[in-house]
Amino acid sequence: MTAARGAAASSGPLDRRLGGSPQVVDRAIATRQSIRAFLSDPVERPTIEEILQVAARAPSGTNTQPWRVTVLTGAAKHRLSETILKVYNDPDERRQHTEEYAYYPTRWVEPYLGRRRKIGWDLYGLLGIGRDDKEKMHAQHGRNYLFFDAPVGLVFTIERILEQGSWLDFGMFLQTVMIAARARGLDTCPQAAFMQFHRVIARELNLAESEMVVCGMALGYADLSKIENTLETERAPVSHFARFLEK
């Protein structure tokens, strides 16, 4: 059992002493990116469990811990991917599936519209997909449902009875999963694309009616030979989103 795992599982007070440099944590955060091509190298179950155990230390209001996770590997992951892709690739069938909750705004304004367009066209540009290449766009988007070939697929769900605050808590849990993975040399891609096919997912994973699909996530080792993984997204400087009041 590693030190991190032992600390997370301990029933006593956590040791709050931090060893090493803050650059270790900063590096894990700064190098996290959405990876869209993975190696087939497996991730051992103990490592996945360790990541989730550490992530369970994410904060939540009154310690409600609203997160639920289904971990998919091997044949189970393949079955879900193939079932979703069959629906996704059938235009008539696909139109019968819509998102259960609104992740994106119904009306886009700046600077959000510009940022969204830039990352989309930057990715397609790297992949050589033009603005009129609808079939290639469709195929690339469909790679979401293969978890971009990652060996591990995660599906996150939440109880329907929970409210907006619990969704904020869930976001912190998702971020902690990604940082804990990155600290172990692994990469991830959080995927809202799965939301459209929540009915398919609920059926295939035998989810209770009380559970709502939040998103999916690919987990594995990045294939650094793939050009899509060279995509670098821009971040606004602190001066653009923060203000400091002192008097």
C-alpha positions in Angstrom: 0.0 0.0 0.0 1.4 3.3 -1.0 1.7 6.3 1.4 -1.0 8.2 -0.5 -3.3 5.2 -0.4 -2.7 4.6 3.3 -3.3 8.3 4.1 -6.6 8.3 2.2 -7.8 5.1 3.9 -6.7 6.0 7.4 -9.5 6.3 10.0 -7.4 8.8 12.0 -6.5 12.4 11.4 -4.7 12.9 8.1 -1.0 13.9 8.2 -1.1 17.5 6.9 2.6 17.9 6.4 3.6 18.3 2.8 6.9 17.1 1.6 8.7 18.1 -1.5 8.0 21.1 -3.7 4.7 22.7 -4.7 6.0 22.4 -8.3 5.1 18.7 -8.1 1.4 19.5 -7.7 1.7 22.4 -10.1 3.3 20.2 -12.7 0.5 17.7 -12.5 -2.1 20.4 -13.0 -0.3 22.2 -15.7 0.4 19.1 -17.8 -3.1 17.8 -17.6 -4.7 18.0 -21.0 -7.5 16.3 -22.9 -5.8 13.4 -24.6 -7.5 12.1 -27.8 -5.3 9.1 -28.6 -4.1 6.5 -26.1 -1.7 3.6 -26.1 -3.2 0.1 -25.6 -1.0 -0.4 -22.5 -3.2 -1.6 -19.6 -3.7 0.3 -16.4 -3.7 -2.1 -13.4 -6.8 -2.2 -11.3 -4.9 -1.3 -8.1 -3.8 1.9 -9.8 -7.3 2.8 -10.8 -8.6 2.1 -7.3 -5.8 4.3 -5.8 -6.7 7.2 -8.1 -10.3 7.0 -7.1 -9.5 6.6 -3.4 -7.3 9.8 -3.5 -10.0 11.6 -5.5 -12.6 10.7 -2.9 -10.9 13.3 -0.7 -12.4 16.0 -3.0 -14.6 18.4 -1.0 -18.4 18.1 -0.9 -21.1 20.0 1.0 -21.8 18.4 4.3 -19.6 15.5 3.1 -22.4 14.2 0.8 -19.9 12.7 -1.6 -22.3 12.6 -4.6 -20.1 10.8 -7.1 -20.6 7.4 -8.5 -18.2 5.8 -11.0 -18.5 2.7 -13.3 -15.0 1.5 -14.4 -15.0 -0.2 -17.8 -12.2 -2.3 -19.2 -11.9 -5.2 -21.7 -15.0 -6.7 -23.1 -17.3 -4.5 -21.0 -15.8 -1.3 -22.4 -15.9 -2.8 -25.9 -19.6 -3.7 -25.6 -20.6 -0.2 -24.5 -18.5 1.5 -27.2 -20.0 -0.7 -30.0 -23.5 -0.2 -28.8 -23.2 3.5 -28.7 -21.4 3.7 -32.1 -24.2 1.6 -33.7 -26.7 4.3 -32.6 -24.4 7.2 -33.4 -23.7 6.0 -36.9 -27.4 5.6 -37.7 -28.8 9.2 -38.5 -32.4 8.2 -37.8 -31.6 6.5 -34.6 -29.2 9.2 -33.4 -31.9 11.9 -33.7 -33.9 10.1 -31.1 -31.2 10.7 -28.5 -30.7 14.0 -26.8 -28.8 15.3 -23.8 -30.6 15.0 -20.4 -29.1 18.2 -19.1 -27.7 21.4 -20.7 -23.9 21.4 -20.5 -23.5 24.3 -23.0 -25.4 27.5 -23.3 -28.3 27.7 -25.7 -27.0 31.2 -26.9 -23.3 31.7 -27.3 -21.7 35.0 -26.7 -18.1 36.2 -26.5 -15.5 35.3 -25.3 -17.0 31.8 -25.0 -18.0 31.5 -28.6 -14.5 32.4 -29.9 -12.8 30.1 -27.5 -15.1 27.2 -28.5 -14.5 27.8 -32.2 -10.8 28.1 -31.8 -10.2 24.8 -30.1 -12.5 23.0 -32.6 -10.7 24.3 -35.6 -7.3 24.0 -34.1 -8.0 20.3 -33.5 -9.5 19.7 -36.9 -6.6 21.6 -38.5 -4.1 19.3 -36.9 -6.0 16.3 -38.2 -6.3 17.8 -41.7 -10.1 18.0 -41.4 -11.6 20.9 -43.4 -14.7 22.9 -42.7 -16.7 20.9 -45.2 -15.4 17.5 -44.3 -18.6 16.4 -42.5 -17.9 12.7 -42.7 -14.4 13.1 -41.2 -15.8 15.4 -38.4 -18.4 12.7 -37.7 -15.8 10.0 -37.5 -13.5 12.0 -35.3 -16.4 12.9 -32.9 -17.3 9.2 -32.9 -13.9 8.3 -31.4 -15.2 9.7 -28.1 -17.3 6.6 -27.8 -14.2 4.4 -28.1 -12.7 6.4 -25.2 -10.1 7.4 -27.8 -8.8 3.8 -27.6 -7.9 4.2 -23.9 -7.7 0.9 -22.0 -10.0 2.3 -19.3 -13.4 4.1 -19.6 -15.0 5.8 -16.7 -18.7 6.6 -16.6 -19.8 9.1 -13.9 -23.3 9.2 -12.5 -25.2 11.2 -9.9 -28.5 10.7 -8.0 -31.3 12.7 -9.6 -32.5 13.9 -6.2 -29.3 16.0 -5.7 -29.1 19.6 -6.6 -26.8 22.1 -8.2 -24.4 22.2 -5.3 -23.7 18.5 -5.6 -22.9 19.1 -9.3 -20.3 21.6 -8.2 -18.9 19.0 -5.8 -18.8 16.5 -8.6 -16.8 18.8 -10.8 -14.1 19.0 -8.0 -14.1 15.2 -7.8 -13.6 14.9 -11.6 -10.7 17.4 -11.5 -9.1 15.5 -8.6 -9.4 12.2 -10.6 -7.6 13.8 -13.5 -4.8 15.3 -11.4 -4.3 12.1 -9.4 -4.0 10.2 -12.7 -1.6 12.7 -14.1 0.6 12.5 -10.9 1.0 8.8 -11.8 2.0 9.4 -15.3 -1.4 8.7 -16.8 -3.6 10.9 -18.9 -7.3 11.5 -19.2 -10.0 13.0 -21.4 -13.3 14.1 -19.8 -16.1 13.6 -22.2 -19.4 15.3 -22.3 -20.2 13.5 -25.6 -21.6 10.5 -23.7 -24.4 12.6 -22.4 -26.4 12.3 -25.6 -26.6 8.6 -25.3 -27.5 8.4 -21.6 -30.4 6.0 -22.3 -28.1 3.6 -24.1 -25.6 3.9 -21.2 -28.3 3.4 -18.5 -29.5 0.2 -20.3 -26.1 -1.3 -21.0 -24.7 -0.5 -17.5 -28.0 -1.4 -15.7 -28.2 1.9 -14.0 -31.0 2.6 -11.5 -33.6 5.0 -12.7 -32.5 7.4 -9.9 -29.1 7.7 -11.5 -28.2 10.4 -14.1 -25.2 10.2 -16.4 -22.8 13.1 -15.8 -20.1 12.4 -18.3 -17.5 9.8 -19.4 -13.7 9.9 -19.1 -10.9 8.1 -20.9 -8.0 7.0 -18.8 -4.7 5.6 -19.9 -1.2 6.4 -21.3 -1.1 9.1 -24.0 0.1 8.1 -27.5 2.5 10.9 -28.0 3.1 9.9 -31.6 -0.4 11.1 -32.5 -0.7 14.7 -33.8 -3.9 15.4 -32.0 -2.1 15.2 -28.7 0.1 18.1 -29.7 -3.0 20.4 -29.3 -2.3 23.2 -26.7 -5.2 25.2 -25.5 -4.8 28.8 -24.4 -5.6 30.1 -21.0 -6.5 33.7 -20.1 -4.1 35.4 -17.7 -5.1 36.0 -14.1 -5.7 39.7 -14.9 -8.5 38.7 -17.3 -10.7 36.8 -14.8 -9.7 38.0 -11.3 -9.8 41.3 -9.4 -8.2 42.1 -6.1 -9.9 44.4 -3.6 -7.8 45.7 -0.8 -9.6 48.7 0.5 
